[in-house]
Amino acid sequence: MLPHSHTSDITEQTPGASIATILSAQTEVPISCDSCGLDTDYRIGFLRKLPTISCQYCADTRRFSELEFDVLGQVLKQMGYFLAR
């Protein structure tokens, strides 16, 4: 691992370089219910399994798809976050 001073130098010397935060599998993200529109928080590690998710407010259930997980990863990446693999 590089000392902090070396890490800063590398970032400063690389045009367009940015720093990202790696999110753990325990990080919770809100998922909006298709029926009532309210958010229920789910852990990223749980969503990675592509489970059946259930709204905590109206009890509507549905499968969380691979496409949704990919979109979640892309949105988080645009915000400067990466999902831990």
C-alpha positions, -999 to +999 in steps of 0.1 A: +000+000+000+013+035-009+018+061+018-008+089+017+017+114+002+023+090-027-014+083-032-021+121-034+007+126-060-007+098-082-042+113-082-029+148-089-007+136-118-035+116-135-059+138-154-095+130-146-086+107-117-111+106-090-114+090-056-142+065-049-156+049-018-161+012-017-194+003-001-195-029+020-222-055+016-237-043+048-245-008+034-283-003+031-299+014+001-335+025-003-357+006-028-390+022-038-421+000-037-438-003-071-473-003-054-472+024-028-440+043-037-425+043-002-389+032+004-377+001+022-340-002+030-321-033+019-285-043+024-264-045-008-253-080+001-289-091+003-298-075-030-268-092-047-286-125-042-315-112-064-341-121-037-378-116-034-382-082-017-412-071+003-424-036+011-424-029+048-455-006+044-479-024+021-464-059+020-462-060-018-436-085-029-416-089-061-382-103-074-353-079-074-337-084-109-302-086-121-309-055-143-319-035-112-287-046-094-266-035-124-284-002-126-279+003-089-242-003-093-239+022-122-258+049-103-236+044-073-205+045-095-216+078-110-220+091-074-184+080-066-191+047-049-182+011-059-198-021-046-175-045-028-174-078-047 
